[in-house]
């Protein structure tokens, strides 16, 4: 059935090339009669006794342009149809991926409701920062998706450590730091329109190279990860933790201001401050 459809679709294109070939054959024959053989009459004149050479030449040129325009229109139509199919496939992929993300979030919520809540708030905040920075809608959506699961690697960390009510030991903190790598390993083979695994991998990197796990710096860090880093820090400091009460939004904003262009991207920090200082943004 599909082969039949393809043959039907290719018919106008075949007609174009056949018609063009016939036109060229006519011009060659006519040229042979009038130039090489040096006759005074056109090919059609010799056949039907009417001197229609000029008329036929104009008609041939007109037909050629009509066929060419038809071919261009047909090609453009096929391209539009292909774009529609690609968009439908992309929409289907995004829908399927959204379902996958929701399943992951549900698993996290069952194991650690606090982590799940933090991820959602950070994702919404990162999306607001990206919007304030004027990023395109597709990239904004990718940042939101990455934000929802940026701590998914914590599934590999014992719950007792995640919910420990006092200061972590050095060994425990080193385990916590493994969550960026673990998150990358969990996501690297997941089909996605966005580089989610890499965004998650980099969200604890810092502009001066002091972050983890790979000590990336500056432009080595994806912009999506730089945005998520600021959103993650601000939301974490402004929220309650098992081992401390909330530090407050002012302390969080002071942290990113003090370390602007040192730990955190300057443009991201500026966008974050505008949201709170000028546009009344609030973490929810």
C-alpha positions as CSV (number, residue, x, y, z in Angstrom):
1,X,0.0,0.0,0.0
2,X,2.8,2.4,1.0
3,X,4.6,1.6,-2.3
4,X,1.5,2.4,-4.3
5,X,1.1,5.8,-2.5
6,X,4.7,6.6,-3.2
7,X,4.2,5.9,-6.9
8,X,1.1,8.1,-7.0
9,X,3.0,10.9,-5.4
10,X,5.9,10.6,-7.9
11,X,3.6,10.8,-11.0
12,X,3.6,14.6,-11.3
13,X,7.3,14.7,-11.0
14,X,7.7,12.0,-13.7
15,X,5.3,13.9,-16.0
16,X,7.4,17.0,-15.6
17,X,10.6,15.3,-16.7
18,X,8.9,13.4,-19.6
19,X,7.4,16.6,-20.9
20,X,10.7,18.5,-20.6
21,X,12.4,15.7,-22.5
22,X,9.9,15.8,-25.3
23,X,10.3,19.5,-25.6
24,X,14.0,19.2,-25.9
25,X,13.7,16.5,-28.5
26,X,11.4,18.8,-30.6
27,X,13.8,21.7,-30.3
28,X,16.7,19.4,-31.4
29,X,14.8,18.1,-34.4
30,X,13.7,21.5,-35.4
31,X,17.2,22.9,-35.1
32,X,18.5,20.0,-37.3
33,X,16.0,20.9,-40.1
34,X,16.4,24.7,-40.0
35,X,20.2,25.0,-39.3
36,X,22.1,21.8,-40.2
37,X,19.9,20.9,-43.2
38,X,19.4,24.7,-44.0
39,X,15.7,24.4,-44.8
40,X,13.5,27.6,-44.8
41,X,10.7,26.0,-43.0
42,X,10.0,24.8,-39.5
43,X,9.3,21.2,-38.6
44,X,5.6,21.8,-38.1
45,X,5.4,23.7,-41.4
46,X,6.7,20.8,-43.2
47,X,4.1,18.5,-41.5
48,X,1.0,20.6,-41.8
49,X,1.9,23.3,-44.3
50,X,1.5,26.2,-41.8
51,X,4.4,28.4,-40.8
52,X,4.0,28.1,-37.0
53,X,7.6,28.2,-36.0
54,X,7.6,31.4,-33.9
55,X,4.2,30.4,-32.3
56,X,5.4,27.0,-31.4
57,X,8.7,28.3,-29.9
58,X,6.7,30.7,-27.7
59,X,4.3,27.9,-26.8
60,X,7.2,25.6,-25.9
61,X,8.8,28.2,-23.7
62,X,5.4,28.9,-22.0
63,X,4.8,25.1,-21.4
64,X,8.3,24.8,-20.0
65,X,7.7,27.6,-17.5
66,X,4.3,26.2,-16.6
67,X,5.7,22.7,-16.0
68,X,8.6,24.2,-14.1
69,X,6.2,26.2,-11.8
70,X,4.2,23.0,-11.3
71,X,7.3,21.1,-10.3
72,X,8.3,23.8,-7.9
73,X,4.8,23.9,-6.4
74,X,4.8,20.1,-6.1
75,X,8.2,20.0,-4.5
76,X,7.2,22.7,-2.0
77,X,4.0,20.8,-1.2
78,X,6.0,17.6,-0.5
79,X,8.4,19.6,1.7
80,X,5.5,21.0,3.7
81,X,4.0,17.6,4.1
82,X,7.4,16.3,5.3
83,X,7.7,19.1,7.8
84,X,4.2,18.3,9.2
85,X,5.2,14.6,9.6
86,X,8.4,15.6,11.3
87,X,6.5,17.9,13.7
88,X,4.0,15.2,14.5
89,X,6.9,12.8,15.2
90,X,8.5,15.4,17.5
91,X,5.3,16.1,19.3
92,X,4.8,12.3,19.8
93,X,8.3,12.0,21.1
94,X,7.9,14.9,23.5
95,X,4.6,13.4,24.8
96,X,6.2,10.0,25.3
97,X,9.2,11.6,27.0
98,X,6.9,13.7,29.2
99,X,5.2,10.5,30.4
100,X,8.7,9.0,31.1
101,X,9.6,12.0,33.1
102,X,6.4,11.8,35.1
103,X,7.1,8.2,36.0
104,X,10.6,9.1,37.2
105,X,9.1,11.9,39.4
106,X,6.5,9.5,40.8
107,X,9.3,7.1,41.8
108,X,11.3,9.9,43.5
109,X,8.2,11.2,45.3
110,X,7.6,7.7,46.7
111,X,11.1,7.5,48.1
112,X,11.9,11.1,49.0
113,X,9.0,13.6,48.9
114,X,11.4,16.5,49.8
115,X,13.7,15.9,46.8
116,X,10.7,15.8,44.4
117,X,9.3,19.1,45.8
118,X,12.7,20.7,45.5
119,X,13.1,19.6,41.9
120,X,9.7,20.9,40.8
121,X,10.3,24.3,42.4
122,X,13.8,24.6,40.9
123,X,12.4,23.6,37.5
124,X,9.7,26.3,37.6
125,X,12.2,28.9,38.8
126,X,14.8,27.9,36.1
127,X,12.1,28.3,33.5
128,X,11.3,31.8,34.8
129,X,14.9,32.8,34.6
130,X,15.3,31.4,31.1
131,X,12.2,33.3,30.0
132,X,13.5,36.5,31.6
133,X,16.8,36.0,29.6
134,X,14.8,35.7,26.4
135,X,15.8,32.2,25.5
136,X,13.7,30.4,22.8
137,X,10.7,28.4,23.8
138,X,12.2,25.0,23.0
139,X,15.3,25.6,25.1
140,X,13.1,26.9,28.0
141,X,11.1,23.7,27.9
142,X,14.3,21.6,27.9
143,X,15.4,23.5,31.0
144,X,12.1,22.9,32.7
145,X,12.3,19.2,31.9
146,X,15.8,18.9,33.2
147,X,14.9,20.8,36.3
148,X,12.1,18.4,37.2
149,X,14.6,15.5,37.4
150,X,18.0,17.2,38.1
151,X,18.4,15.3,41.4
152,X,17.3,11.9,40.0
153,X,20.7,10.6,40.8
154,X,19.9,10.8,44.5
155,X,17.9,7.6,44.0
156,X,21.3,5.9,44.4
157,X,22.0,7.5,47.8
158,X,20.7,5.9,51.0
159,X,17.6,7.7,52.3
160,X,19.1,7.9,55.7
161,X,21.8,10.2,54.4
162,X,19.3,12.4,52.4
163,X,17.1,12.9,55.5
164,X,19.9,13.1,58.1
165,X,19.0,15.9,60.6
166,X,22.5,17.1,61.3
167,X,25.7,17.9,59.5
168,X,26.9,15.3,57.0
169,X,30.3,13.7,57.4
170,X,32.9,14.1,54.7
171,X,32.2,10.6,53.4
172,X,28.5,11.2,53.3
173,X,28.9,14.4,51.5
174,X,31.1,12.7,48.9
175,X,28.3,10.2,48.3
176,X,25.9,13.1,47.9
177,X,28.2,14.6,45.3
178,X,27.9,11.4,43.2
179,X,24.3,12.2,42.3
180,X,25.2,14.3,39.3
181,X,27.2,11.5,37.8
182,X,24.5,8.9,38.7
183,X,21.8,11.1,37.2
184,X,23.8,11.3,34.0
185,X,24.2,7.5,33.9
186,X,20.4,7.1,34.3
187,X,19.5,9.6,31.6
188,X,22.2,9.2,29.0
189,X,20.4,6.6,26.9
190,X,16.9,8.2,27.2
191,X,15.7,9.5,23.8
192,X,15.0,13.2,24.3
193,X,14.7,16.4,22.1
194,X,17.0,18.1,24.7
195,X,20.5,17.3,26.2
196,X,18.9,16.4,29.5
197,X,21.6,14.0,30.7
198,X,24.3,16.5,30.1
199,X,22.3,19.4,31.8
200,X,21.8,17.2,34.8
201,X,25.5,16.2,34.7
202,X,26.6,19.8,34.8
203,X,24.2,21.5,37.2
204,X,26.8,21.5,40.1
205,X,29.6,22.9,37.9
206,X,30.8,26.4,38.6
207,X,32.1,29.2,36.4
208,X,35.6,29.2,37.9
209,X,36.0,25.5,37.7
210,X,35.4,24.8,41.4
211,X,32.3,22.7,40.9
212,X,31.8,19.0,40.4
213,X,32.0,16.3,39.1
214,X,34.3,17.4,36.2
215,X,35.5,20.8,37.3
216,X,34.1,22.4,34.1
217,X,34.3,26.2,33.8
218,X,33.1,29.1,31.8
219,X,31.8,28.2,28.3
220,X,32.4,24.6,28.9
221,X,29.2,24.6,30.9
222,X,25.9,24.5,29.1
223,X,23.8,27.6,29.5
224,X,20.9,25.4,30.6
225,X,23.1,24.1,33.4
226,X,24.2,27.6,34.5
227,X,20.6,28.6,34.8
228,X,19.7,25.4,36.7
229,X,22.6,26.0,39.0
230,X,21.4,29.4,40.1
231,X,17.8,28.2,40.5
232,X,19.0,25.1,42.5
233,X,21.1,27.2,44.9
234,X,18.5,29.9,45.5
235,X,15.6,27.5,46.0
236,X,17.8,25.3,48.3
237,X,18.9,28.2,50.5
238,X,15.4,29.7,50.7
239,X,13.8,26.4,51.7
240,X,13.9,24.2,54.8
241,X,16.5,21.4,54.9
242,X,16.4,18.3,57.2
243,X,19.7,19.6,58.8
244,X,18.8,23.3,59.1
245,X,15.9,25.8,58.9
246,X,15.4,28.0,55.9
247,X,18.1,30.7,55.3
248,X,15.7,33.0,53.5
249,X,15.5,34.5,50.1
250,X,17.6,37.5,50.9
251,X,20.5,35.3,52.0
252,X,20.1,33.3,48.8
253,X,20.2,36.5,46.6
254,X,23.2,37.7,48.5
255,X,25.0,34.5,47.8
256,X,24.5,34.7,44.0
257,X,25.3,38.4,44.0
258,X,28.5,38.0,45.9
259,X,29.6,35.2,43.6
260,X,28.4,36.6,40.4
261,X,30.8,35.7,37.5
262,X,32.8,33.7,40.0
263,X,30.6,30.7,40.7
264,X,27.5,31.8,38.8
265,X,27.0,33.1,35.3
266,X,26.6,36.9,35.4
267,X,23.7,37.1,32.9
268,X,21.8,34.4,34.8
269,X,22.3,36.2,38.2
270,X,21.2,39.5,36.7
271,X,18.0,37.8,35.3
272,X,17.3,36.2,38.7
273,X,17.7,39.5,40.5
274,X,15.4,41.3,38.1
275,X,12.7,38.7,38.7
276,X,12.8,39.3,42.5
277,X,13.8,43.0,42.7
278,X,11.8,44.4,39.8
279,X,9.0,41.9,38.9
280,X,7.9,40.7,42.3
281,X,8.7,37.0,41.6
282,X,8.2,34.6,44.5
283,X,9.2,31.0,44.9
284,X,6.2,28.8,45.3
